[in-house]
């Protein structure tokens, strides 16, 4: 299973694609179950496999706030 999200910036009502986040199953079940042993592998969580932003995005745009 994979899930992709487009990240958009909206300026003056116009949407512009400025990044993409792709999530998928990890290569090994241990990636998720070692830190979170209560998770059922491959069914309850995904890992971020790709995260890309345009260079012109403001500093720290990829940080959670």
C-alpha positions in Angstrom: 0.0 0.0 0.0 1.3 3.5 -0.8 -0.3 6.9 -0.4 0.9 10.1 -2.0 0.0 13.7 -1.2 0.6 16.9 -3.2 1.6 19.9 -1.1 0.2 23.1 -2.4 0.8 26.8 -1.8 -2.2 29.1 -2.3 -1.4 32.7 -3.2 -4.2 35.0 -4.3 -6.6 32.1 -4.7 -4.2 30.3 -7.1 -3.0 26.8 -6.2 0.6 25.8 -7.0 2.2 22.4 -6.4 5.3 23.0 -4.3 6.0 19.5 -2.9 5.1 15.8 -2.6 5.0 13.4 0.3 4.9 9.6 -0.4 4.2 7.0 2.3 4.5 3.3 2.0 5.2 0.0 3.8 8.6 -0.3 5.4 11.2 -2.8 4.1 11.1 -4.6 7.4 8.4 -5.0 10.1 11.1 -4.0 12.7 11.1 -0.5 11.4 7.7 0.1 13.1 7.3 -2.7 15.6 10.6 -2.1 17.4 9.7 1.4 18.6 5.9 0.7 18.6 5.5 -3.1 19.4 1.7 -2.8 19.6 1.3 -2.0 15.9 0.2 -4.7 13.5 2.9 -4.8 10.8 1.9 -3.5 7.3 -1.7 -2.7 8.4 -1.7 0.1 11.0 1.1 2.4 9.9 3.1 3.6 6.9 6.6 5.2 6.7 7.5 8.4 4.8 9.4 7.1 1.9 9.8 10.4 0.0 9.4 14.0 0.9 10.3 16.7 -1.7 9.9 20.4 -1.7 10.8 23.0 -4.3 13.9 25.0 -3.4 12.0 28.2 -3.3 9.9 27.1 -0.3 10.6 29.1 2.9 13.2 27.9 5.3 12.0 25.1 7.6 8.9 24.3 5.5 9.6 20.6 6.0 9.5 21.0 9.8 6.3 20.3 11.8 5.1 23.4 13.6 
